[in-house]
Amino acid sequence: MNNKTFGYSFKSNVKKVKTRPTDQELLDLYGLYKQAIVGDINTDKPGITDLKGKAKWESSLFSPTGMSNDDAMNAYISLAKEAIEKYGM
């Protein structure tokens, strides 16, 4: 799966679960998504007033650094399947 297809899949499927996953589950998914698309974090930390941006940045920071794009995609898919089983589609 290439990055463009993976990105579209992420954006279209993340909103299909019946019940919203926890914030931590969403951040874990986001961190793996960014690791798969961008790789290791390479941006400055958002400002103190940008709480949402800061949480996303930190989830990317703490995602498995050095993980290959393919490994991150596979980990994301596994975690997404767990969320689908837990919350339904």
N, CA, C and O atoms as a MOPAC input file, in Angstrom:
PM7 MOZYME 1SCF
protein

 N      0.85600 1    -1.17300 1     0.00000 1
 C      0.00000 1     0.00000 1     0.00000 1
 C      0.89900 1     1.23200 1     0.00000 1
 O      1.80400 1     1.34700 1     0.82600 1
 N      0.64500 1     2.14700 1    -0.92600 1
 C      1.46700 1     3.35600 1    -0.94500 1
 C      0.91900 1     4.39800 1     0.03100 1
 O     -0.18400 1     4.25300 1     0.55700 1
 N      1.70300 1     5.44300 1     0.26200 1
 C      1.32900 1     6.45900 1     1.25800 1
 C      0.02100 1     7.16000 1     0.91900 1
 O     -0.77300 1     7.45300 1     1.81400 1
 N     -0.21300 1     7.43200 1    -0.35900 1
 C     -1.44100 1     8.13000 1    -0.75300 1
 C     -2.66200 1     7.26100 1    -0.45700 1
 O     -3.65100 1     7.74500 1     0.09400 1
 N     -2.59500 1     5.98700 1    -0.81900 1
 C     -3.69100 1     5.05900 1    -0.55300 1
 C     -3.88800 1     4.88500 1     0.94000 1
 O     -5.02000 1     4.86800 1     1.42400 1
 N     -2.79200 1     4.75600 1     1.67200 1
 C     -2.87100 1     4.58100 1     3.12200 1
 C     -3.48800 1     5.80800 1     3.77700 1
 O     -4.32900 1     5.67600 1     4.66600 1
 N     -3.08400 1     6.98900 1     3.35400 1
 C     -3.64000 1     8.22900 1     3.90300 1
 C     -5.13000 1     8.33700 1     3.64900 1
 O     -5.88200 1     8.73800 1     4.53800 1
 N     -5.56800 1     7.98600 1     2.45200 1
 C     -7.00200 1     8.02100 1     2.13700 1
 C     -7.74700 1     7.01100 1     2.98900 1
 O     -8.81700 1     7.30900 1     3.52000 1
 N     -7.18900 1     5.82100 1     3.12200 1
 C     -7.81300 1     4.77300 1     3.93500 1
 C     -7.95600 1     5.23300 1     5.37600 1
 O     -8.99600 1     5.01000 1     5.99600 1
 N     -6.93200 1     5.86800 1     5.91500 1
 C     -6.96900 1     6.37500 1     7.28800 1
 C     -8.09800 1     7.38200 1     7.44800 1
 O     -8.90700 1     7.27400 1     8.37000 1
 N     -8.15100 1     8.34600 1     6.56200 1
 C     -9.13000 1     9.42500 1     6.69000 1
 C    -10.55800 1     8.93400 1     6.48900 1
 O    -11.47600 1     9.43600 1     7.13800 1
 N    -10.76100 1     7.96600 1     5.60500 1
 C    -12.12100 1     7.51200 1     5.33200 1
 C    -12.61800 1     6.49300 1     6.34600 1
 O    -13.81900 1     6.43500 1     6.61300 1
 N    -11.73700 1     5.69800 1     6.91200 1
 C    -12.17000 1     4.63400 1     7.81600 1
 C    -12.18100 1     5.02300 1     9.28300 1
 O    -12.87400 1     4.39500 1    10.08300 1
 N    -11.43100 1     6.03900 1     9.64600 1
 C    -11.32500 1     6.39600 1    11.05600 1
 C    -12.66400 1     6.86300 1    11.62300 1
 O    -12.88900 1     6.76000 1    12.82900 1
 N    -13.54300 1     7.36900 1    10.78300 1
 C    -14.83000 1     7.88200 1    11.25800 1
 C    -15.96000 1     6.86900 1    11.13100 1
 O    -17.11000 1     7.21100 1    11.40300 1
 N    -15.67500 1     5.63800 1    10.72900 1
 C    -16.72500 1     4.65500 1    10.49500 1
 C    -17.08900 1     3.81400 1    11.71200 1
 O    -18.10600 1     3.12000 1    11.68500 1
 N    -16.31100 1     3.85300 1    12.75600 1
 C    -16.64400 1     3.04600 1    13.92700 1
 C    -17.88500 1     3.62300 1    14.59500 1
 O    -18.11900 1     4.83100 1    14.56500 1
 N    -18.68200 1     2.73300 1    15.20200 1
 C    -19.95400 1     3.15000 1    15.80300 1
 C    -19.74500 1     4.03700 1    17.02300 1
 O    -20.45600 1     5.02400 1    17.20900 1
 N    -18.77900 1     3.68800 1    17.84500 1
 C    -18.49000 1     4.43700 1    19.05900 1
 C    -17.09100 1     5.02000 1    18.93700 1
 O    -16.17900 1     4.35500 1    18.44700 1
 N    -16.92400 1     6.23300 1    19.37000 1
 C    -15.62200 1     6.89600 1    19.27200 1
 C    -14.61400 1     6.19900 1    20.18000 1
 O    -14.87700 1     5.99900 1    21.36600 1
 N    -13.45700 1     5.82800 1    19.62200 1
 C    -12.38700 1     5.26800 1    20.46200 1
 C    -11.91500 1     6.29900 1    21.48600 1
 O    -12.20800 1     7.48900 1    21.36800 1
 N    -11.18700 1     5.82700 1    22.48200 1
 C    -10.66200 1     6.72800 1    23.50600 1
 C     -9.64300 1     7.68300 1    22.88500 1
 O     -9.10600 1     7.42500 1    21.80800 1
 N     -9.39200 1     8.77400 1    23.57500 1
 C     -8.39300 1     9.72800 1    23.09000 1
 C     -7.03800 1     9.05300 1    22.92300 1
 O     -6.33200 1     9.31600 1    21.94900 1
 N     -6.66700 1     8.18500 1    23.86400 1
 C     -5.37300 1     7.50900 1    23.77900 1
 C     -5.31300 1     6.58400 1    22.56700 1
 O     -4.28700 1     6.51800 1    21.88900 1
 N     -6.40400 1     5.86900 1    22.28900 1
 C     -6.43400 1     5.00100 1    21.10900 1
 C     -6.29800 1     5.82900 1    19.83200 1
 O     -5.57900 1     5.44000 1    18.91200 1
 N     -6.98400 1     6.96100 1    19.77500 1
 C     -6.87900 1     7.83000 1    18.60400 1
 C     -5.46600 1     8.39000 1    18.45000 1
 O     -4.94700 1     8.47700 1    17.33700 1
 N     -4.85200 1     8.76600 1    19.55600 1
 C     -3.48000 1     9.27700 1    19.49400 1
 C     -2.50000 1     8.18600 1    19.07000 1
 O     -1.56000 1     8.45400 1    18.32200 1
 N     -2.71500 1     6.95600 1    19.54400 1
 C     -1.85700 1     5.84200 1    19.12600 1
 C     -1.99400 1     5.60600 1    17.62400 1
 O     -0.99700 1     5.40500 1    16.92900 1
 N     -3.22900 1     5.63000 1    17.12800 1
 C     -3.45400 1     5.47100 1    15.68800 1
 C     -2.79300 1     6.61000 1    14.91600 1
 O     -2.15000 1     6.38000 1    13.89200 1
 N     -2.95100 1     7.82900 1    15.40500 1
 C     -2.36600 1     8.99100 1    14.74100 1
 C     -0.84100 1     8.88600 1    14.70200 1
 O     -0.22100 1     9.17400 1    13.67800 1
 N     -0.24200 1     8.47400 1    15.81500 1
 C      1.21500 1     8.33800 1    15.86300 1
 C      1.72500 1     7.32500 1    14.85000 1
 O      2.73100 1     7.56100 1    14.18100 1
 N      1.02700 1     6.19200 1    14.73700 1
 C      1.42500 1     5.17800 1    13.75300 1
 C      1.19200 1     5.68200 1    12.33100 1
 O      1.99800 1     5.42400 1    11.43800 1
 N      0.09300 1     6.39600 1    12.12400 1
 C     -0.20200 1     6.98000 1    10.81200 1
 C      0.91900 1     7.92800 1    10.39100 1
 O      1.42800 1     7.83800 1     9.27400 1
 N      1.30200 1     8.83800 1    11.29000 1
 C      2.36000 1     9.79000 1    10.96400 1
 C      3.70100 1     9.09100 1    10.75200 1
 O      4.48300 1     9.49600 1     9.89200 1
 N      3.96800 1     8.04200 1    11.53400 1
 C      5.21000 1     7.28800 1    11.36100 1
 C      5.21900 1     6.63000 1     9.98300 1
 O      6.25700 1     6.58400 1     9.32100 1
 N      4.06900 1     6.12400 1     9.55200 1
 C      3.97900 1     5.46300 1     8.24700 1
 C      4.11500 1     6.46300 1     7.10400 1
 O      4.75000 1     6.16000 1     6.09400 1
 N      3.53600 1     7.63400 1     7.24600 1
 C      3.53200 1     8.61800 1     6.16300 1
 C      4.79000 1     9.48700 1     6.15500 1
 O      5.38900 1     9.70500 1     5.10200 1
 N      5.19000 1     9.98100 1     7.32700 1
 C      6.28500 1    10.95000 1     7.41200 1
 C      7.59200 1    10.31300 1     7.86300 1
 O      8.66900 1    10.69200 1     7.40200 1
 N      7.49100 1     9.34700 1     8.76400 1
 C      8.68900 1     8.77400 1     9.37700 1
 C      8.90100 1     9.40000 1    10.74200 1
 O      7.96000 1     9.90400 1    11.35600 1
 N     10.13100 1     9.36600 1    11.21100 1
 C     10.43500 1     9.92900 1    12.52700 1
 C     10.07700 1    11.41400 1    12.56000 1
 O     10.22100 1    12.12300 1    11.56400 1
 N      9.61000 1    11.86600 1    13.71700 1
 C      9.16200 1    13.25300 1    13.87800 1
 C     10.29900 1    14.21500 1    13.55500 1
 O     11.43800 1    14.02300 1    13.98100 1
 N      9.96500 1    15.25700 1    12.79300 1
 C     10.99800 1    16.19900 1    12.36200 1
 C     10.50500 1    17.64600 1    12.41500 1
 O     11.02500 1    18.50700 1    11.70500 1
 N      9.51000 1    17.91100 1    13.25000 1
 C      8.96300 1    19.26100 1    13.35200 1
 C      9.12400 1    19.78900 1    14.77300 1
 O      9.32700 1    19.02300 1    15.71600 1
 N      9.03200 1    21.09200 1    14.90800 1
 C      9.11300 1    21.71600 1    16.22700 1
 C      7.84600 1    21.44300 1    17.02200 1
 O      6.76600 1    21.26700 1    16.45700 1
 N      7.99300 1    21.41000 1    18.32800 1
 C      6.85700 1    21.20300 1    19.22200 1
 C      5.91800 1    22.40700 1    19.13500 1
 O      6.37300 1    23.55000 1    19.17200 1
 N      4.58900 1    22.15100 1    19.01800 1
 C      3.62900 1    23.26100 1    18.98900 1
 C      3.66400 1    24.06200 1    20.28700 1
 O      4.13300 1    23.57900 1    21.31800 1
 N      3.16800 1    25.27900 1    20.22100 1
 C      3.14700 1    26.15600 1    21.38500 1
 C      2.26200 1    25.63300 1    22.50200 1
 O      1.43900 1    24.74000 1    22.29900 1
 N      2.44300 1    26.19500 1    23.66900 1
 C      1.74800 1    25.74200 1    24.87100 1
 C      0.23000 1    25.90100 1    24.76600 1
 O     -0.50600 1    25.15700 1    25.41500 1
 N     -0.25100 1    26.84500 1    23.97100 1
 C     -1.69200 1    27.06000 1    23.85000 1
 C     -2.35500 1    26.12500 1    22.84200 1
 O     -3.58300 1    26.03800 1    22.80300 1
 N     -1.57600 1    25.43100 1    22.03500 1
 C     -2.11200 1    24.49800 1    21.03900 1
 C     -2.16000 1    23.09800 1    21.64900 1
 O     -1.30900 1    22.25700 1    21.35700 1
 N     -3.15400 1    22.85600 1    22.49100 1
 C     -3.22600 1    21.59000 1    23.22400 1
 C     -3.42600 1    20.39200 1    22.30000 1
 O     -2.79700 1    19.35100 1    22.48700 1
 N     -4.29700 1    20.53600 1    21.30500 1
 C     -4.54400 1    19.43300 1    20.37400 1
 C     -3.28800 1    19.14000 1    19.54700 1
 O     -2.89600 1    17.98400 1    19.38800 1
 N     -2.67500 1    20.18100 1    19.03100 1
 C     -1.44900 1    20.01400 1    18.25700 1
 C     -0.33400 1    19.40700 1    19.08500 1
 O      0.43100 1    18.57200 1    18.60200 1
 N     -0.24700 1    19.83500 1    20.34200 1
 C      0.77800 1    19.30300 1    21.24200 1
 C      0.55400 1    17.81200 1    21.49400 1
 O      1.50700 1    17.03400 1    21.48800 1
 N     -0.70200 1    17.41100 1    21.71500 1
 C     -1.00700 1    15.99200 1    21.94100 1
 C     -0.67100 1    15.16000 1    20.70900 1
 O     -0.12100 1    14.06500 1    20.82900 1
 N     -0.99700 1    15.67400 1    19.53000 1
 C     -0.66900 1    14.95900 1    18.28900 1
 C      0.84200 1    14.86200 1    18.11300 1
 O      1.36700 1    13.80400 1    17.76400 1
 N      1.53500 1    15.96500 1    18.35700 1
 C      2.98900 1    15.97900 1    18.21100 1
 C      3.61300 1    14.96000 1    19.15000 1
 O      4.50700 1    14.21100 1    18.75600 1
 N      3.13800 1    14.93100 1    20.40900 1
 C      3.68500 1    13.98600 1    21.38200 1
 C      3.35700 1    12.54700 1    21.00400 1
 O      4.17300 1    11.65700 1    21.24500 1
 N      2.19000 1    12.29200 1    20.41800 1
 C      1.87400 1    10.92500 1    19.99600 1
 C      2.80400 1    10.49700 1    18.87100 1
 O      3.19000 1     9.33100 1    18.79100 1
 N      3.16300 1    11.43500 1    18.00200 1
 C      4.12500 1    11.12800 1    16.94200 1
 C      5.51700 1    10.93000 1    17.51900 1
 O      6.26500 1    10.05800 1    17.07700 1
 N      5.85500 1    11.74200 1    18.50600 1
 C      7.16700 1    11.64500 1    19.14300 1
 C      7.35300 1    10.28500 1    19.81000 1
 O      8.43100 1     9.69400 1    19.74500 1
 N      6.29400 1     9.79700 1    20.44900 1
 C      6.40100 1     8.55100 1    21.19300 1
 C      5.99900 1     7.32500 1    20.38700 1
 O      5.98300 1     6.21400 1    20.91800 1
 N      5.67200 1     7.51200 1    19.11000 1
 C      5.44100 1     6.34700 1    18.26400 1
 C      6.79600 1     5.68400 1    18.05200 1
 O      7.83600 1     6.31100 1    18.25200 1
 N      6.78500 1     4.43800 1    17.65400 1
 C      8.05900 1     3.71500 1    17.53800 1
 C      9.03200 1     4.38000 1    16.56200 1
 O      8.90700 1     4.21400 1    15.34800 1
 N      9.98000 1     5.11700 1    17.08100 1
 C     10.97600 1     5.80300 1    16.27400 1
 C     11.84000 1     4.78600 1    15.54500 1
 O     12.23500 1     3.76400 1    16.10700 1
 N     12.12100 1     5.08100 1    14.29300 1
 C     12.94600 1     4.19200 1    13.49700 1
 C     12.17200 1     3.06700 1    12.84200 1
 O     12.75100 1     2.26700 1    12.10800 1
 N     10.87100 1     2.98900 1    13.09400 1
 C     10.03600 1     1.94700 1    12.49300 1
 C      9.89000 1     2.25200 1    11.00200 1
 O      9.68400 1     3.40300 1    10.61800 1
 N      9.99700 1     1.23200 1    10.17200 1
 C      9.84800 1     1.43800 1     8.73200 1
 C      8.40700 1     1.80800 1     8.40100 1
 O      7.49000 1     1.55500 1     9.18200 1
 N      8.22700 1     2.41100 1     7.23200 1
 C      6.87800 1     2.78800 1     6.80200 1
 C      5.96100 1     1.57200 1     6.75600 1
 O      4.82300 1     1.63100 1     7.22200 1
 N      6.45100 1     0.47400 1     6.19600 1
 C      5.63100 1    -0.73600 1     6.08600 1
 C      5.26800 1    -1.29700 1     7.45400 1
 O      4.12800 1    -1.70700 1     7.67500 1
 N      6.22900 1    -1.31800 1     8.37300 1
 C      5.94400 1    -1.81800 1     9.72400 1
 C      4.92500 1    -0.92900 1    10.43300 1
 O      4.03600 1    -1.42400 1    11.12700 1
 N      5.05900 1     0.38700 1    10.25600 1
 C      4.10900 1     1.31500 1    10.87900 1
 C      2.71500 1     1.14000 1    10.28300 1
 O      1.72300 1     1.17500 1    11.01100 1
 N      2.63000 1     0.95100 1     8.96400 1
 C      1.33400 1     0.70900 1     8.32300 1
 C      0.69800 1    -0.55900 1     8.86000 1
 O     -0.49400 1    -0.58100 1     9.16700 1
 N      1.49500 1    -1.61700 1     8.97300 1
 C      0.96700 1    -2.88500 1     9.48100 1
 C      0.52300 1    -2.76200 1    10.93300 1
 O     -0.50600 1    -3.32300 1    11.31200 1
 N      1.28100 1    -2.03800 1    11.74900 1
 C      0.89900 1    -1.83000 1    13.14800 1
 C     -0.37800 1    -0.99900 1    13.23000 1
 O     -1.24700 1    -1.27000 1    14.05800 1
 N     -0.48700 1     0.00900 1    12.37100 1
 C     -1.70000 1     0.82900 1    12.32400 1
 C     -2.90700 1    -0.02800 1    11.95300 1
 O     -3.95600 1     0.06000 1    12.59200 1
 N     -2.75600 1    -0.85200 1    10.92400 1
 C     -3.85600 1    -1.71000 1    10.47200 1
 C     -4.28500 1    -2.65900 1    11.57800 1
 O     -5.48000 1    -2.86300 1    11.78900 1
 N     -3.32300 1    -3.24300 1    12.28800 1
 C     -3.65200 1    -4.14200 1    13.40300 1
 C     -4.41600 1    -3.40600 1    14.49700 1
 O     -5.41300 1    -3.91500 1    15.01000 1
 N     -3.95300 1    -2.21500 1    14.85500 1
 C     -4.61600 1    -1.43200 1    15.89700 1
 C     -6.00800 1    -0.98700 1    15.44800 1
 O     -6.94700 1    -0.97900 1    16.24300 1
 N     -6.13600 1    -0.62000 1    14.18100 1
 C     -7.44400 1    -0.22000 1    13.64900 1
 C     -8.41900 1    -1.39300 1    13.66900 1
 O     -9.59200 1    -1.21800 1    13.99700 1
 N     -7.94300 1    -2.58600 1    13.32100 1
 C     -8.80400 1    -3.77400 1    13.36700 1
 C     -9.26700 1    -4.05800 1    14.79000 1
 O    -10.41800 1    -4.43700 1    15.00800 1
 N     -8.37600 1    -3.87500 1    15.75400 1
 C     -8.75800 1    -4.05400 1    17.16100 1
 C     -9.85200 1    -3.06200 1    17.55200 1
 O    -10.80300 1    -3.42400 1    18.24500 1
 N     -9.71700 1    -1.81900 1    17.11000 1
 C    -10.72500 1    -0.79800 1    17.41900 1
 C    -12.05700 1    -1.14400 1    16.76900 1
 O    -13.11200 1    -0.96000 1    17.37600 1
 N    -12.01400 1    -1.64200 1    15.54400 1
 C    -13.24400 1    -2.03100 1    14.85200 1
 C    -13.92400 1    -3.17700 1    15.58500 1
 O    -15.14400 1    -3.17100 1    15.75200 1
 N    -13.14100 1    -4.16500 1    16.02600 1
 C    -13.71200 1    -5.28100 1    16.78300 1
 C    -14.29800 1    -4.79500 1    18.11000 1
 O    -15.34700 1    -5.27100 1    18.54300 1
 N    -13.62200 1    -3.85300 1    18.74400 1
 C    -14.05400 1    -3.35400 1    20.04800 1
 C    -15.29100 1    -2.45500 1    19.94300 1
 O    -16.20300 1    -2.55400 1    20.76400 1
 N    -15.32100 1    -1.58200 1    18.93600 1
 C    -16.37000 1    -0.56900 1    18.83700 1
 C    -17.38600 1    -0.82000 1    17.73100 1
 O    -18.43300 1    -0.17200 1    17.70700 1
 N    -17.10700 1    -1.74100 1    16.81900 1
 C    -18.02800 1    -2.02700 1    15.71700 1
 C    -17.93100 1    -0.99700 1    14.60200 1
 O    -17.40000 1     0.09800 1    14.78600 1
 N    -18.45900 1    -1.37700 1    13.43700 1
 C    -18.46500 1    -0.47400 1    12.27700 1
 C    -19.88000 1    -0.13900 1    11.93200 1
 O    -20.12400 1     0.61000 1    10.98600 1

